[in-house]
Amino acid sequence: MNLKRKIKEPRVGGVGMPETLLLDEFGNQVWSVFGYPPYLVGSANNPNSKGKWRDVDVRLILDDKEWQAWGFGDPKNPSMSGKWRALCMAFSELGRRMTGLPIDFQIQQQTEANEVFRGRRSAIGLIPLRFKA
């Protein structure tokens, strides 16, 4: 099966180069841990932003069963979970070090994310190396 035809290269917003490539490398690391690609969201995902953003919002969206299995608690108030806080801080710092960008990494439950956050999402971490057999 030719995965190149099925996977469209994402259009990452106003982050620029080579940061876009570095952001994909960071996304690949997140995907390796959680089994899902994260998404670039927020103002940095707007191609017209031209670097006019405070931080780079990256969100990992877990389906509801995965969210529960990780033990993150109430998806409306995830910051009450020590595990959620630790993972968000650790991956935000990893992303910052890998990309040089001010990464704001957060994990969201799919139902909550789809109800509350309606903006554009661009998957990151879809690097060709992941799809080579």
N, C-alpha and C positions, 0 to 999 in steps of 0.2 A: 504494500500500500504506500502510495506517495503522500506523505504528510504535508509536503510543501504546498500541495494544492488545497488541502483542507484547512491549513492554518494560515490565516492572513497576517502579515506583519503588522503589528499594532502601530498606530499613529500616536506617538507620545506628544503631548501638548507643547507648552512653551518652556521646556527645560533646556533645550539646546544640545549641542554636541561638544565634547564627547560624553557629556553627562547622561544623555539618553542611553548610550551603550553601557555605561556603568550602572545605571538604574536597572537595566535588564539583567545585568550580572547579579545585582542585589536581589531582584525578583526571583531569579533562579534559585538562590540560596533559600529564600522563604519557601518556595515551592518544594524544595527538597525536604524541608522539615515537616511541612503541614500537608503536602500532597495536593495543594491547590495553588494556582498562580495568584499573586496579589494584584491589586489595581491601583493605578494612578488616578486620583480624583481631585476635585477642588480646583482652585485657580491655576495651579501649575499644569493642569491638564487642558488648559485653554490655549490653543495655538496662537491666539492674539495677545496673550498676556505679556510676552516679550520680557520675561524675567521679573515682572511686577507682582511678585507673590512673597509672602512672609515666610512660608515653609512649603515643603513638598509633601502633600498628603498621600500616603500609601495605605491602602486598606486591604486586609485579608478577610474575605467573606467566607465563613464556614457554614455549611448547612446546619440546620437546627440540631440534628442528632450528634454531629461532630462537636458543636458548641457545648452541648451537654456532656459529652464524653470527656472533653478537656476540663470540665468542672469550672467554667467561668462564671456561673451564677446568673443573676438577673441581667438579660441583655439590654435592658433600659438603663442600667446603672452598673456597667462592667467594672468601673474603677474601684468598686468595693471588693473585687477579687484580687488577692495578692499575686496569684499566678498570672492573671491577665496583665496586671501592672508591670510585673517583672519582665514578661515576654515583650510587652510594648516598649519598655525602656531599652531592653537589650537589642531588639531589632531596630529601633530608631537609631541607636548608637552605631550598630553595625552598618546600617545604611548610610549614615553620615560619614563614617570612615571610608566606606567603599566608594562613595560617589562625590564627597565634598559638598553635598547638598544638605540643607537643614531638613532632614527627614522626620516627619510625624507619622509613625507607623502605629496603626491600631487594628485590632481584630474585632470583627463585627459578626453577629448572628445574622444569617441570611434573611429571615423574616423581618427582623427589626431594620436591617439595612434597606430592604426593598420598600418598607413602609415609610421610613423617615428620610432617607437620603436618595433623592431623585436625579441627581446630576449625572453627568457623563462619566463613564468608567472605561479606562483603557488597561487591558491586561499587560503586565510587564513580566519579564522572565522567559518570554517565548523565544529563546535564543536557538539558533540552528543546531548547536551541539546537543541539546536535549533530545532532538528528534532523529539523530543518526542511529542507525541500527548497529 
